[in-house]
Amino acid sequence: MIYSKTPFDVIVCGAGHAGVEACLAASRMGATTLLLTGNIDTIAQMSCNPAIGGQAKGQIVREIDALGGEMAINTDVTGIQFRLLNESKGPAVQSPRAQCDKKAYQLRLKHTLELQPNLQVFQATVTGLIFEAGKVVGCRTNLDVEFYGRTVIITTGTFLRGLMHVGQNKNEGGRLGDFSAKTLSASLLEAGIELQRLKTGTPPRILGRSINFSGLQEQKGDPEPTLFAFHDTRGAEDLFHVELTGERRLGWTPGTEQVSCWMTYTTPESERIVRENLHKSAMYSGEIAGVGPRYCPSIEDKFVRFADKPRHLLFLEPEGRNTNEYYINGLSTSLPFDVQLDLVHSIPGLEHAQLLRPAYAVEYDFAPPTQMFPSLESRKVENLFLAGQINGTSGYEEAAAQGLVAGVNAARKVRGEPPMIIQRHEGYIGVLIDDLVTKGTIEPYRMFTSRAEHRLLFNHGSAELRLYEHSNNHKLLSYNRLSRISAKIKAVEYWRAFLETTKSIGGTWAELIRRSDPKTELPAEFLGQTKEIKAETLYRVKYRGYLEREYRQIEKLKDVEKINIPSSIDFLAIPGLRRESALKLHQFKPQNLGQASRISGVNPADISILMVLIAAGKRSRGSPGIA
C-alpha cells in the first residue's frame, strides 16, 4: 500500500538526535517532511548519559543553535546542572556542559515535533529503501505501507542490526528494551553502500536511595550557569512559546534549582574483579567484532590499557528531577550481570547499591563516511543522505550537527539549490564533516578541540557570529533573530575598533587589556554593553595577535580549497604520483585540493603534482590523467 500519491520532499528515518534536527531543519525551511520512527515514545531518547556538551561538544551545540537547531534551547529549559569546563584555561577551549532531565528533554522535543508545521510524525519501522534508476525514491515499512519522498535521510543510530551484549548473553536491539533494524542493512548493501561494524557501551543505572553519599565528594553546578542557546538574540517569546492551540511546551527557567552530581573512585578490589573476569567480557572474549570508542573506554579497557593508574574516577549523575535513577559515568562495561553486581559493590558509596538496569555493549552497522559528499548525500545513491552514528560518530552532539546539515541540504536538493557546506575554518561542524568525508573513521568518531586547527576562532560565544552568513543565506533563523545577530556583529566590531584606537593612560585601551586586562578601568560606555558583546569584544582584543595569525593561515589555504579536482580525473594514471597516494585519492575522490591534502597518506609533494596537472588540464584537456 502506498501512503500518499504525493511524495514528501524529505523523509527522515529514525528519531534520535540526528533525526529530530534533520526533520526540524527541513520542515522549518518549508519542505514537506515525514519522520518515521519505530517508537514515537522514544523520540530524542537519551540512551546513554543524559548530558549535553563537554569539550568541543559544547561548542558544537552552540553552533547548532546558531544554525536554527533545537538541541541548545531544549537543553537549557530541561537542564538540571550546568558547568563550564576548562574554566581556568583560555576562552577558546572553555566548553559548556549540562546534565538534563532525560524524560523532560525527550518529552519536550517530541512535543516540539508534533507542533511543527510542514512535519508529520508516524510510527513505523523502516524495513527497506525503494530505488529507481540509481536514486532513492522512498521506503518500505513493517506495516506493508510504502512512503515516497524526493529525498531520504537515514539516521538509524545503533539500530542497524543492533546486537546487545551482557557477558555471553545476547539480545537484538539498538538499546536496552528496544528493537533492532534487521532488514534495512540489506537494502543499503543492495545499493552498493559498504557497511562495517562498530561497538559502543553504557554503564549500569542504580537506585539513588541505595547510594551512601556520606563519604563522596559533591559536585555542584555553576552558580552563574553558562547556557547553550543564544538568549541575547532571542525574543522573550522564544523561550516558553505558547502555540496558537494554547499548548505550552515542557520546561523551566534555565539554571534554576540545579542538582548535584557526586564523585567516587574504583578500588583495588574493583580492578581484581575486572581482571579475573576479563574472559567473560563480551569485548575480551571475542564475542564482539566491532571497534569500540577509544576516547570513552569500557572499565575493562581502562584497567588493561592504563594499568599504571591506581584508580579511575567515576561520577554519579542523576537522570532527572522526578526519578531516583542514577547513571555511573565512567563504568561502561559488557561483563556478565553477576560480575557487574560485584563490581558496583566494590566502589565507595555503592556497597549496597541496587541496580535498575545492567550495563551492556551494543554492536551495530555503520557506513564508512568517505562514501558521502560534504553535503552528507551518498556518493552511491542520489537523494540519499546519512547522518549520525550510521556515519561512524559517537555522541548526541555530533549526531545532531549532522542531522541539521543533512536536513538543510535535503531541502535544498529538492529546490535544486547548491548545498550548505560549512568550512573547517568556520566551526567544529565543518571540521566534523570534513574529517568524516575525507579521512573516514575505523572507530566511533568523537570531536575534540585538538581536531580543529583553527580552534582559537571557535570560542563558544562566537558561534552565531561565525555562522551568520549561513543562517542568513539559507534563512535558518527568524527575521527578528537575524536582525539581532547582525546588530550584535556591528556592535562587537565597533567596540573592538574603539578599544584599539582610543587612547588611555599608557596607550590605547586595547594595549592595556593585552598587558593587564584591567576590566574595572574600561570606559563606562563599553561596560554598559551586554555581557555577550563585552565578552566577544574582549576576546578579540586580548587575543588579537593569535587570531590574526589564524586568519592569515586561512587566507593561504583558501587557494587550495578553491581549486576543484575534475570528476573525470584518473588518479591511478597520473605520472609521478606515489602509489599509496593514488590509491587513497582514487578511493576518497576529493572534490578539491584542500580535501585531498587532508587525506591520510597524501603529502605536499602529491598536492603539487595535482596542482600542476589541473593547471595543465585547464590549458589542454589532453593532459595525462584527465579524460
Number of C-alpha atoms within 10 A of each C-alpha: 9 12 11 11 8 10 19 22 24 30 32 32 26 30 28 27 31 33 34 28 31 37 37 27 27 30 24 22 18 14 24 20 29 25 24 24 23 21 15 17 13 17 23 25 20 20 14 17 20 22 22 24 26 22 19 27 26 25 30 29 34 28 30 29 21 26 26 20 27 22 25 24 23 23 31 28 25 27 32 26 28 31 22 21 17 15 12 9 9 12 18 21 23 23 27 26 27 26 27 28 24 26 20 22 25 23 20 21 24 21 15 17 20 12 16 15 14 18 23 18 18 13 15 20 21 26 18 20 25 16 16 9 8 11 16 21 22 22 23 20 18 12 12 13 14 18 24 24 22 19 27 29 27 25 31 28 28 27 27 26 23 24 24 27 26 22 27 15 14 15 17 20 23 23 23 18 8 14 19 22 22 17 14 23 22 17 16 17 12 12 17 12 19 16 19 15 22 26 25 26 22 24 23 22 23 23 18 22 13 15 18 14 17 9 11 16 12 15 16 14 21 13 12 11 19 18 23 30 26 20 14 15 19 16 11 10 8 12 19 15 12 12 11 8 7 8 11 14 20 17 20 16 12 22 22 15 13 18 18 16 19 18 19 21 17 20 16 11 14 20 22 13 16 23 15 10 17 18 14 20 24 24 26 16 13 11 15 20 14 21 16 24 19 13 12 18 18 24 21 22 19 19 20 14 11 12 11 9 9 12 17 17 11 17 19 26 25 29 23 21 18 11 13 13 19 23 24 22 18 20 27 24 28 33 31 20 19 10 18 23 18 15 22 22 17 21 19 19 21 20 16 16 19 17 19 13 15 21 25 25 27 28 27 26 26 28 23 21 30 23 24 25 22 27 24 28 24 19 18 17 20 16 22 25 26 28 32 28 29 26 31 27 27 22 20 27 29 27 25 27 30 30 34 27 29 35 36 27 27 34 27 19 19 15 11 9 11 10 19 18 17 20 16 19 22 17 24 29 26 20 20 24 27 23 23 23 24 28 20 22 17 17 19 22 22 19 23 16 19 11 14 20 12 22 22 17 23 24 21 24 23 25 24 26 17 19 17 20 14 17 19 18 10 16 15 20 21 12 11 12 17 21 14 15 21 17 13 20 19 13 16 21 15 13 20 22 14 15 22 17 14 11 14 15 7 8 12 15 24 25 18 21 19 15 10 10 15 11 11 8 12 16 12 9 8 14 14 10 14 11 11 16 24 17 16 23 22 20 20 18 21 19 17 15 11 12 18 13 12 17 14 10 13 15 11 10 14 11 11 17 17 12 15 15 20 16 12 9 19 16 21 17 12 18 13 11 19 15 13 13 20 20 16 20 22 14 13 20 23 24 18 16 21 20 22 27 20 16 19 14 16 19 14 11 13 17 18 13 14 21 17 10 20 23 12 15 18 11 10 11 12 11 15 17 18 20 12
